[in-house]
Amino acid sequence: MKNNRNGLRNNSLFYIIIFILLILATSWFVGGQGSSQVENLSSSEFVAKLKAKKIKNFSLQPSNGVYKVSGDFKKAESSKSHSNGVNLFAHSAATVNRSKSFSATVLPNNSTLKEINQAAQKTKTKVNTHEESQNGMWLNIALTVIPFLFFAFLLYSMMGQAGQGGGGAGKIMSFGKSQTKPVDPKKNKVRFSDVAGAEEEKQELVEVVDFLKDPRKYLALGARIPSGVLLEGPPGTGKTLLARAVAGEAGVPFYSISGSDFVEMFVGVGASRVRDLFNSAKKSAPAIIFIDEIDAIGRQRGNGKTGGGNDEREQTLNQLLVEMDGFTGKEGLIVIAATNRSDVLDPALLRPGRFDRKILVGRPDVKGREAILKVHAKNKPLADDVDLKVIAQQTPGFVGADLENVLNEAALVAAERNKTKIDATDIDEAEDRVIAGPAKKDRVISAKERETVAYHEAGHAIIGVVLSDSRVVRKVTIIPRGRAGGYAIMLPKEDQNLLTKKDLMEQVAGLMGGRTAEEIIFGVQSSGASNDFEQATQIARSMVTEYGMTKRLGMVQLEKGGAPVGAYGQANYSQETATAIDEEIRKILDEGHQTAIDVIQSHREQHKAIAQALLKYETLDEKQILSLYNTGKMPASAQDEFPSEKASTFEEAKQAAQKRDEAKQAEELSKKNDSDQQMTTDPTDSNDDQTEE
C-alpha cells in the first residue's frame, strides 16, 4: 500500500486532478454562494436607499484610496443579478437573490461624504467608521503569489518525474548527483572462497586487499598501489563477483555502478555524477568503486566523429580521467572496472596511473569448472550418481554463469519430476536445455523426415569418431530442441587455447557431415544443414581473414571478430582481395565437404548402425556411439585425468601468491648461477681451442 500511495503522489495526473478540484471549489464559493448573501450597490444606489430609510446600519472603512461601505438592510431586498464570469454551478444566466446585506464603494470627495453624513443624521441611521486595514494588501499579495507557487510546485513535481530515468533521481536538482549508495561492509558477505575458477586472478588481487587493510606497510616503502584495476574477460566469468570479494575481504564500502548510469539526456550530467561519486567515496575511504561495463563511457574519443564537437559521453570520460589522475595513493580509494571489450577503450584510460593493472578473467579450465560446480552445488541435494568432475569434463567453454544455470535447470527438472535429489539424468537434461533449449517430444514428425534427421546426425557422429584427434562426440540425438530437429554435441578432448589448421579443418568436415550423409543415402539436400553451414563458414572466414592459414592471402589479418580491420569499420583491403577471400572460403568448405564424403563412403556400415540406433533409442551418448563403431566398448578414461580444484580463501590465495613468487625467484637465481658458472668455464675452453688450433 505504501508503494501505491507514493506512486500516486509521484504521478503528474494526481496534481492535475487536484488543480481541477481547486478551480471547481473556487467557482462554487465565488460564483455559487457569494451573490446570494451580499448585494453590491453603486454609490448613487446606496445614497438613494439611505435617504429612503431602507438601511439599518452601515460602516465606512478607507481602502486603497476609496471608502468601502458595508451594512445591513432593514428588510431583505430582492434583486436580479447577471453573472459576468463563468459559474460552473449556475442554472441560468440571471438569478433572483434576496439579500439582507450590502456593500458599496464611495469616492473620497467632500461632497459625497457630506451628503452621506447628512442623510444618516436625518434618518437616524447608525454609522460606524474604521481605520484603513492592512489585511487587504496582504490578501492581494496572497492571491497573486499562491497560484504562482502552486504552478511552480506542479512543474517541480513533473520535472522530478522526468528526472527518474537513468540514475533514478527523484528531483530535478539531483540530475548531477550519483544515486549509488555504498554497500555496508557488514552486509557484504562475499569472500574469496565464494569465487571459484579464478585462482590466479585472486592471487593478483591479494595485494589490493592488503593495501586496503594496512596501507601504512606500503606507504612506508614509498610504494604506490595501483589506482585502478581493469578486469577484462567474456561475460559471465565472475568479474563483478571478484570485485565484491575484494571489498568483502578488505571490509571496506563498495560503490557499484554501471557505465551507462553516468549518461543522461542533459549535457554535463555524466561528468557531474562522476565528481559526486568520487567525492562520496573519498569521504568514506578506504573504499572501492566498481564500474561495470566501463566501455559504455570509456570508448576511444573521436572515433567516427567528423566535426570538432564533444558529446556527453566524452565529457564523462574526460571527468573520469581527471578524477583518477588526482589520486595520490593516500586516499585509500581503488577503482575496479569490468569490461569484455577492452580493445575499444581509450588509451588514456589504460595508461599507468589510471588502470595500470589489467587482469584477464578468462573462461575456467576443467579444474576451475569443477570448483565452480562445487560452489553452486552447496545448497542442492545431489544423488550418488552425480560426478561433478564428469560434468566439468563435458562442459568445455562454459563460464561460471553457464555452470550455475546448468545446476539451476537440473534442480528445476528434478522438481518437475517430483524427485528429492538431483541425479545424473536431470543434469544431462539440463545441459541439453542450456545448449539447445527444451525438448519438443510432442512434435509430430513424419517417418521419412525422422529417418532423414537420423542419418543426418549419424553423419556428424561418424566423422567425429573417425576424425577424433581434437574433438569427440559426446552425444547425438534426434529429439527436436528449439529450432533444431536434432543435434550432435562434439566437444574438445581437453581445454584448448590454440587451434591448429588441422583442428579447424576437422571441425569444418564434421559440420559438413550432415548434408553429405543426406546426399549419399537419400540423394537429396534438405534445409536442416543451414546452421551447419553458418558455423562452417564462420570458421573458414576466420581461417582466411584472421589466422592467416591460406597460401594465397598469406599471413595477414584482414578482419577481427568478423568486422574489417580499418578506420571506423571500413575495410582496408581492395575489391580484388575481397574476391580472393570469398574464393578461399569456398575452397575450404569444398575441401571439408570432400573429406566428409570420403569418411562416410568408407564407413557406410558403421554410419548405418548409428542411424538405426538413433531411430530406435533417439539419443546416444559417447560410450554407445563408440560401442556401435567398434562393436565393443572402449575402456573408461581414468577419473584422475583431470586434477581437481577447490575455491581458495583469501589466506590460501595469499600463500599461493607468495609460493609463486618464491619459486620464480629461485628459478631466476638458478639461471643466474648457471650463467655465472658458464662464464667462468668459457675462457678455459677457448684457450684449449686455441691451443689445439
C-alpha positions in Angstrom: 0.0 0.0 0.0 2.9 2.4 0.8 4.4 2.0 -2.6 1.0 2.5 -4.3 0.5 5.8 -2.4 4.0 7.0 -3.3 3.3 6.1 -6.9 0.1 8.2 -6.8 1.9 11.2 -5.4 4.6 10.9 -8.0 2.1 10.8 -10.8 1.6 14.1 -12.6 -2.0 13.2 -13.2 -2.6 13.4 -9.5 -1.6 17.1 -9.4 -3.8 17.9 -12.4 -6.8 16.4 -10.7 -6.1 18.4 -7.5 -5.8 21.6 -9.6 -9.2 21.0 -11.3 -10.8 20.4 -7.9 -9.5 23.6 -6.6 -10.9 25.5 -9.6 -14.3 23.9 -9.0 -14.3 24.7 -5.3 -13.4 28.3 -6.0 -16.2 28.6 -8.6 -18.6 27.2 -6.1 -17.8 29.6 -3.3 -17.4 32.6 -5.5 -20.0 32.1 -8.2 -22.5 29.9 -6.4 -22.8 31.4 -3.0 -21.4 34.9 -2.9 -24.2 36.6 -4.9 -27.0 35.3 -2.6 -25.5 36.8 0.5 -24.3 40.3 -0.2 -25.8 42.8 -2.8 -23.3 45.1 -4.5 -24.7 48.7 -4.8 -23.4 51.6 -6.7 -22.6 54.9 -4.9 -25.9 56.6 -6.1 -28.0 53.5 -5.2 -26.5 53.5 -1.7 -27.3 57.1 -1.1 -30.8 56.7 -2.5 -31.6 53.7 -0.2 -30.1 55.6 2.7 -32.4 58.6 2.1 -35.4 56.2 1.7 -34.7 54.8 5.2 -34.1 51.3 3.9 -30.7 50.9 5.6 -30.5 49.8 9.2 -26.8 50.5 9.7 -23.6 50.8 7.7 -19.8 51.3 8.2 -17.1 53.2 6.4 -13.5 52.0 6.0 -10.8 53.5 3.9 -9.2 51.0 1.5 -6.7 51.7 -1.3 -7.8 55.4 -1.9 -11.6 54.7 -1.7 -14.2 54.1 1.0 -15.6 50.6 1.4 -19.2 50.7 2.6 -20.8 47.6 4.1 -24.1 47.3 6.1 -27.5 45.7 6.5 -30.9 46.4 5.2 -33.9 46.8 7.5 -35.7 44.2 5.4 -34.3 41.7 2.9 -34.3 43.1 -0.6 -34.9 41.2 -3.8 -32.5 41.8 -6.8 -31.8 40.2 -10.2 -28.1 39.6 -10.8 -26.4 38.7 -14.1 -23.3 36.5 -14.0 -20.4 38.2 -15.9 -17.9 35.4 -15.1 -18.0 31.6 -15.6 -20.3 30.0 -13.0 -20.0 26.2 -13.3 -22.9 25.6 -11.0 -25.4 28.3 -12.1 -28.5 27.1 -13.8 -29.2 30.2 -15.8 -27.6 33.5 -16.8 -29.8 35.6 -14.5 -30.8 34.7 -10.9 -33.1 36.3 -8.3 -31.4 36.8 -4.9 -32.7 38.0 -1.6 -30.0 40.0 0.2 -30.0 41.4 3.8 -26.5 42.8 3.5 -25.0 45.1 1.0 -21.6 46.5 0.0 -20.7 49.6 -2.0 -17.7 51.8 -2.9 -17.7 55.6 -2.4 -15.2 58.0 -3.7 -13.4 60.0 -1.0 -14.6 63.6 -2.0 -16.0 66.0 0.5 -19.4 66.5 -1.3 -20.2 62.8 -1.3 -19.1 62.2 2.3 -21.1 65.3 3.4 -24.2 64.1 1.6 -23.9 60.6 3.3 -23.5 62.2 6.8 -26.5 64.4 6.4 -28.7 61.6 5.2 -27.6 59.4 8.1 -28.3 62.1 10.6 -31.7 62.8 9.0 -32.7 59.1 9.0 -31.0 58.4 12.3 -29.1 55.5 10.8 -26.3 54.1 12.8 -22.8 54.7 11.3 -19.5 53.1 12.2 -16.2 54.2 11.0 -12.9 52.1 10.9 -9.3 52.9 10.1 -7.7 51.5 7.0 -6.9 47.8 7.3 -3.6 46.2 6.2 -5.3 42.9 5.5 -6.4 43.9 2.1 -2.9 44.4 0.9 -1.7 41.1 2.2 -4.8 39.4 0.7 -3.9 40.8 -2.7 -0.4 39.7 -2.4 -1.5 36.2 -1.3 -3.9 35.9 -4.2 -1.1 36.8 -6.6 1.7 34.6 -5.1 -0.2 31.5 -4.1 -1.2 30.5 -7.6 2.4 31.1 -8.8 3.7 28.9 -6.1 1.2 26.2 -6.8 2.1 26.1 -10.5 5.8 26.1 -9.6 5.2 23.1 -7.4 3.4 21.3 -10.2 6.3 22.0 -12.6 8.8 20.9 -9.9 7.0 17.6 -9.4 6.7 16.8 -13.1 10.3 17.6 -13.7 11.2 15.3 -10.8 9.3 12.5 -12.6 11.3 13.2 -15.8 14.5 13.0 -13.8 13.8 9.5 -12.6 15.1 8.0 -15.9 18.7 6.7 -16.0 20.2 7.2 -12.5 16.8 7.1 -10.7 16.9 10.7 -9.5 13.6 11.7 -8.0 14.2 15.5 -8.1 15.2 18.0 -10.7 18.2 19.2 -8.8 19.5 15.7 -8.3 20.4 15.1 -12.0 24.0 15.7 -11.3 24.1 13.6 -8.2 25.2 10.0 -8.3 22.5 7.8 -6.8 24.9 5.0 -5.9 24.9 4.1 -2.2 27.9 2.2 -0.7 27.3 -1.4 0.3 27.8 -1.7 4.0 30.9 -3.8 4.7 29.0 -5.7 7.4 26.3 -6.7 4.8 28.8 -7.8 2.1 29.2 -11.5 2.8 31.1 -12.3 -0.4 34.6 -13.7 0.2 37.4 -15.2 -1.9 36.1 -18.7 -1.1 32.9 -17.8 -2.9 34.8 -17.2 -6.1 35.9 -20.4 -7.8 37.7 -21.0 -11.1 39.8 -17.8 -10.8 42.6 -18.7 -8.5 45.4 -16.8 -10.3 43.1 -13.7 -10.6 42.6 -13.8 -6.8 46.3 -14.0 -6.3 46.7 -10.9 -8.4 44.2 -9.1 -6.2 45.7 -10.1 -2.9 47.9 -7.0 -2.6 44.9 -4.8 -3.3 43.2 -6.3 -0.3 46.4 -6.0 1.8 46.7 -2.3 0.9 43.1 -1.6 1.9 43.6 -3.4 5.2 47.1 -1.9 6.1 48.2 0.9 3.7 51.0 2.1 6.0 53.1 -1.0 5.2 53.2 0.0 1.5 53.4 3.8 2.0 56.4 3.3 4.4 58.3 1.8 1.5 57.3 4.5 -0.9 55.1 2.1 -2.9 52.2 3.4 -5.0 49.3 1.0 -5.0 47.5 0.6 -8.4 44.8 3.3 -8.5 42.8 1.2 -11.0 42.3 -2.5 -11.7 40.7 -3.5 -15.0 39.0 -6.9 -15.1 38.5 -8.0 -18.7 37.1 -11.2 -20.0 34.0 -12.8 -21.5 30.6 -12.2 -20.0 29.7 -14.4 -17.0 33.2 -15.2 -15.8 32.7 -13.6 -12.4 34.3 -10.1 -12.8 31.7 -8.4 -10.6 31.9 -11.2 -8.1 35.6 -10.8 -7.8 35.3 -7.1 -7.1 32.7 -7.8 -4.4 35.0 -10.4 -2.9 37.9 -7.9 -2.7 35.6 -5.4 -0.9 34.3 -8.1 1.4 37.8 -9.4 2.3 39.1 -5.8 2.9 36.0 -4.8 4.9 35.5 -1.5 3.1 32.5 0.2 1.5 31.7 -0.9 -2.0 30.3 1.5 -4.6 28.9 -0.3 -7.6 27.7 1.5 -10.7 27.2 0.7 -14.4 28.9 2.8 -17.1 25.5 3.6 -18.7 24.3 5.2 -15.4 26.5 8.2 -16.0 25.0 9.1 -19.3 21.8 11.2 -19.3 19.8 13.2 -21.7 21.2 16.5 -20.4 24.8 17.6 -21.3 27.2 17.7 -18.3 25.2 15.3 -16.1 27.6 12.4 -16.5 30.6 14.5 -15.6 28.7 15.8 -12.6 27.8 12.3 -11.4 31.4 11.2 -11.7 32.5 14.1 -9.5 29.8 13.3 -7.0 30.6 9.6 -6.9 34.3 10.2 -6.3 33.6 12.8 -3.6 31.3 10.5 -1.8 33.8 7.6 -2.0 36.6 9.8 -0.7 34.5 10.7 2.4 34.2 7.0 3.3 37.7 6.0 2.2 39.2 3.4 2.2 36.6 2.3 -0.3 36.3 0.5 -3.7 34.5 2.0 -6.7 33.3 -0.7 -9.1 32.3 0.5 -12.6 30.7 -2.3 -14.6 30.7 -2.2 -18.4 33.1 0.7 -18.5 33.2 0.6 -22.3 29.8 2.4 -22.2 31.7 5.6 -21.3 35.3 4.7 -21.9 35.4 4.2 -25.7 38.1 5.8 -27.7 37.4 9.5 -28.2 37.0 10.9 -31.6 36.1 7.5 -33.2 33.7 8.2 -36.0 33.4 12.0 -35.4 33.8 14.2 -38.4 33.4 17.5 -36.7 35.1 19.1 -33.7 32.1 18.6 -31.3 32.3 17.0 -28.0 29.4 14.8 -26.9 28.1 13.9 -23.4 30.0 10.5 -23.3 33.3 12.1 -24.0 32.8 14.8 -21.3 32.0 12.0 -18.8 35.2 10.1 -19.9 37.3 13.3 -19.5 36.0 13.8 -16.0 36.7 10.2 -15.1 40.3 10.6 -16.4 40.7 13.8 -14.3 39.4 12.1 -11.1 41.6 9.0 -11.5 44.7 11.1 -12.2 44.1 13.1 -9.0 44.9 10.1 -6.8 48.0 10.4 -4.6 47.8 6.9 -3.3 46.9 8.1 0.2 43.2 8.3 -0.2 42.7 4.6 0.1 40.4 4.7 -2.9 40.7 2.0 -5.6 38.7 1.8 -8.8 37.9 -1.6 -10.2 36.3 -1.7 -13.7 35.0 -4.6 -15.7 34.5 -5.0 -19.5 34.5 -7.5 -22.2 35.6 -5.0 -24.9 39.0 -3.7 -23.7 40.0 -3.3 -27.3 37.7 -0.2 -27.7 38.8 1.6 -24.5 40.6 4.9 -24.8 44.4 4.6 -24.4 44.4 7.4 -21.8 42.3 5.2 -19.6 44.7 2.4 -19.8 47.9 4.2 -19.1 49.9 3.7 -15.9 48.5 5.8 -13.1 44.9 5.1 -14.0 44.1 1.5 -14.9 47.6 0.3 -14.6 46.8 -3.3 -13.6 44.9 -5.4 -16.1 43.7 -8.8 -15.1 42.2 -11.2 -17.6 39.3 -13.2 -16.1 39.1 -15.9 -18.8 37.0 -19.0 -19.2 37.7 -21.5 -16.5 39.6 -24.7 -17.3 38.3 -28.2 -16.2 39.7 -27.7 -12.7 38.0 -24.3 -12.4 34.7 -25.6 -13.7 34.7 -28.4 -11.2 35.4 -25.8 -8.4 32.6 -23.6 -9.7 30.2 -26.5 -9.7 31.1 -27.4 -6.1 30.3 -23.8 -5.0 26.9 -23.7 -6.8 26.1 -27.3 -5.6 26.4 -26.4 -1.9 22.7 -25.9 -1.4 21.5 -28.6 -3.8 21.0 -32.2 -2.8 22.8 -34.4 -5.3 22.4 -38.1 -5.9 25.2 -40.5 -5.6 25.5 -41.0 -9.4 26.3 -37.3 -9.9 30.0 -36.7 -10.5 30.9 -33.0 -10.8 34.3 -33.9 -12.3 32.5 -35.6 -15.2 30.2 -32.6 -15.7 33.2 -30.3 -15.8 34.8 -32.5 -18.5 31.6 -32.4 -20.5 31.2 -28.6 -20.4 34.4 -27.1 -22.0 33.9 -23.4 -22.8 31.3 -22.9 -20.2 31.7 -19.9 -17.9 30.6 -19.6 -14.3 27.1 -18.2 -15.2 26.6 -21.1 -17.6 27.5 -23.7 -15.0 25.2 -22.1 -12.4 22.5 -22.1 -15.0 23.1 -25.9 -15.6 22.7 -26.8 -11.9 19.7 -24.5 -11.6 18.0 -26.1 -14.6 18.8 -29.5 -13.2 17.1 -28.5 -9.9 14.0 -27.4 -11.9 13.9 -30.6 -13.9 14.2 -32.7 -10.7 11.3 -30.7 -9.1 9.2 -31.2 -12.2 9.9 -35.0 -11.9 8.9 -35.0 -8.2 12.4 -36.0 -7.0 14.0 -35.3 -3.7 17.6 -35.3 -5.1 19.2 -34.2 -8.4 20.5 -37.2 -10.3 22.7 -37.6 -13.4 19.7 -37.8 -15.8 18.5 -34.4 -14.5 21.8 -32.8 -15.1 22.0 -34.4 -18.6 18.7 -32.9 -19.5 19.8 -29.5 -18.0 22.9 -29.5 -20.2 20.7 -30.1 -23.3 18.4 -27.3 -22.3 21.2 -24.8 -21.8 22.8 -25.8 -25.1 19.8 -26.3 -27.4 16.6 -25.4 -25.4 13.8 -27.6 -24.0 12.8 -30.8 -25.8 9.7 -30.9 -28.0 8.8 -34.5 -27.7 5.2 -34.0 -28.7 6.0 -32.6 -32.1 4.5 -34.6 -34.9 7.3 -35.7 -37.3 6.8 -37.9 -40.4 8.7 -41.2 -40.6 10.6 -40.0 -43.7 11.7 -36.8 -42.0 12.7 -38.7 -38.9 14.8 -41.0 -40.9 16.5 -38.1 -42.7 17.3 -36.5 -39.4 18.7 -39.7 -38.0 21.1 -40.3 -40.9 22.0 -36.5 -40.9 23.0 -36.6 -37.2 24.7 -40.0 -37.7 26.8 -38.3 -40.4 28.1 -35.8 -37.9 28.8 -38.6 -35.4 30.7 -40.9 -37.8 33.0 -38.1 -38.8 33.5 -37.0 -35.2 34.5 -40.6 -34.3 36.9 -41.0 -37.3 38.5 -37.6 -37.1 38.8 -37.6 -33.3 42.3 -36.2 -32.8 41.0 -33.0 -31.3 37.2 -33.4 -30.7 35.0 -36.3 -29.6 31.3 -36.9 -29.9 29.6 -36.5 -26.5 26.0 -37.0 -27.6 23.8 -37.4 -30.6 20.0 -37.1 -30.5 17.1 -36.7 -32.9 14.8 -35.2 -30.3 13.8 -31.7 -31.5 15.0 -28.9 -29.3 14.5 -25.2 -30.1 14.7 -24.8 -33.8 16.8 -27.9 -34.3 15.3 -31.2 -35.4 18.3 -32.9 -33.8 21.8 -32.2 -32.9 25.2 -33.7 -32.2 27.4 -32.4 -29.4 31.1 -32.5 -30.4 33.4 -31.2 -27.7 37.2 -30.9 -27.4 39.0 -33.7 -25.7 40.6 -31.2 -23.4 40.8 -27.5 -22.9 42.4 -25.8 -25.9 43.8 -22.3 -26.1 45.3 -22.8 -29.5 43.7 -24.4 -32.6 45.8 -25.7 -35.5 44.7 -25.7 -39.1 44.1 -29.4 -38.9 41.8 -29.0 -35.9 39.8 -26.3 -37.8 39.5 -28.4 -41.0 38.2 -31.4 -38.9 35.6 -29.1 -37.5 34.5 -28.0 -40.9 34.4 -31.6 -42.1 32.3 -32.6 -39.1 29.8 -29.7 -39.8 29.6 -30.9 -43.4 28.8 -34.4 -42.4 25.0 -33.9 -42.1 24.5 -32.6 -45.6 26.9 -35.1 -47.0 25.0 -38.1 -45.4 21.7 -36.8 -46.9 23.3 -36.6 -50.4 24.9 -40.1 -50.2 22.0 -42.0 -48.6 18.9 -40.3 -50.0 20.3 -38.2 -52.9 18.5 -35.1 -51.5 19.5 -31.8 -49.9 17.4 -30.5 -47.0 17.2 -27.2 -45.2 18.4 -28.9 -41.9 22.0 -28.1 -42.6 21.6 -24.3 -42.6 23.1 -23.8 -39.1 25.9 -26.2 -40.0 26.8 -24.1 -43.0 26.7 -20.9 -40.9 29.2 -22.3 -38.3 31.4 -23.8 -41.1 31.5 -20.5 -43.0 32.4 -18.6 -39.9 35.3 -21.0 -39.1 36.5 -20.8 -42.7 36.3 -16.9 -42.8 38.4 -16.8 -39.5 41.0 -19.1 -41.0 41.3 -16.8 -44.1 41.0 -13.3 -42.6 42.2 -13.6 -39.1 44.5 -16.6 -38.7 46.5 -16.4 -42.0 46.0 -20.1 -42.8 46.0 -19.7 -46.6 48.9 -19.5 -49.0 47.1 -17.2 -51.5 46.4 -14.4 -49.0 49.3 -15.1 -46.6 49.8 -14.2 -43.0 47.8 -11.0 -42.8 44.9 -10.0 -40.6 42.1 -8.6 -42.7 39.2 -8.9 -40.1 38.9 -9.1 -36.4 35.8 -10.5 -34.7 34.0 -10.7 -38.1 34.5 -6.9 -38.8 37.0 -5.5 -41.2 40.2 -4.0 -39.8 40.3 -0.4 -40.7 39.3 3.1 -39.7 35.8 3.4 -38.5 35.0 -0.2 -39.5 35.7 0.4 -43.2 37.6 -2.4 -45.0 41.2 -1.6 -45.6 41.6 -4.0 -48.5 40.7 -3.9 -52.2 37.8 -5.4 -54.0 40.3 -8.0 -55.5 41.2 -9.0 -52.0 37.6 -9.4 -51.1 37.0 -11.6 -54.1 40.1 -13.7 -53.1 38.7 -14.1 -49.6 35.4 -15.4 -50.9 37.2 -17.9 -53.2 39.4 -19.2 -50.3 36.4 -19.6 -48.0 34.7 -21.6 -50.8 37.8 -23.7 -51.3 38.0 -24.6 -47.5 34.3 -25.5 -47.4 34.6 -27.7 -50.5 37.6 -29.4 -49.1 35.7 -30.1 -45.9 32.8 -31.5 -47.9 35.1 -33.8 -49.8 36.6 -35.1 -46.6 33.1 -35.8 -45.2 32.3 -37.8 -48.4 35.4 -39.9 -48.1 34.8 -40.7 -44.4 31.1 -41.7 -44.8 31.7 -43.7 -48.0 34.4 -45.7 -46.3 32.3 -46.3 -43.1 28.9 -47.0 -44.6 28.1 -49.9 -42.2 29.1 -48.0 -39.0 27.1 -45.0 -40.3 24.0 -47.1 -40.8 24.4 -48.8 -37.4 24.4 -45.4 -35.6 21.5 -44.1 -37.6 19.4 -47.2 -36.9 20.2 -46.9 -33.2 19.1 -43.3 -33.2 15.8 -44.3 -34.8 15.3 -46.8 -32.1 16.7 -45.0 -29.0 16.5 -41.4 -30.2 19.6 -40.4 -28.0 23.1 -41.9 -27.9 25.9 -41.0 -25.6 29.7 -41.2 -26.3 30.1 -44.8 -25.0 27.2 -46.1 -27.0 28.5 -44.4 -30.2 31.9 -45.9 -29.7 30.4 -49.3 -29.0 28.4 -49.2 -32.2 31.5 -48.1 -34.2 34.0 -50.6 -32.7 31.5 -53.4 -31.9 32.8 -53.2 -28.4 33.2 -50.7 -25.5 36.2 -48.6 -25.1 37.8 -48.6 -21.6 36.6 -45.7 -19.5 39.1 -42.9 -19.1 40.7 -42.5 -15.7 38.9 -40.2 -13.4 42.2 -38.7 -12.3 43.0 -37.5 -15.8 42.0 -34.0 -14.8 43.1 -32.7 -11.4 40.5 -31.3 -9.0 40.4 -27.8 -7.7 38.5 -26.0 -4.9 37.8 -22.4 -4.3 40.6 -21.0 -2.1 40.1 -18.4 0.7 42.0 -15.1 0.9 44.7 -16.6 3.1 45.2 -19.6 0.8 45.3 -17.3 -2.2 47.9 -15.1 -0.4 50.1 -18.1 0.4 49.8 -19.3 -3.2 51.0 -16.0 -4.4 53.9 -16.0 -2.1 54.9 -19.5 -3.1 54.7 -18.5 -6.7 57.0 -15.5 -6.1 59.4 -17.6 -4.2 59.5 -20.3 -6.9 60.1 -17.5 -9.5 62.9 -16.0 -7.5 64.5 -19.5 -7.0 64.3 -20.1 -10.8 65.9 -16.8 -11.6 68.7 -17.4 -9.0 69.3 -20.8 -10.5 69.5 -19.4 -14.0 71.9 -16.7 -12.8 74.2 -19.3 -11.1 74.2 -21.4 -14.3 75.2 -18.3 -16.4 77.9 -17.3 -13.9 79.4 -20.9 -14.0 79.3 -20.9 -17.8 81.1 -17.6 -17.9 83.9 -19.0 -15.6 84.4 -22.1 -17.7 84.2 -20.5 -21.2 87.7 -18.8 -21.1 89.4 -22.2 -20.4 87.5 -23.8 -23.2 88.5 -21.1 -25.6 92.2 -21.3 -24.6 92.1 -25.1 -25.2 90.6 -24.5 -28.6 93.3 -22.0 -29.4 96.0 -24.5 -28.3 94.5 -27.2 -30.5 94.4 -24.9 -33.4 
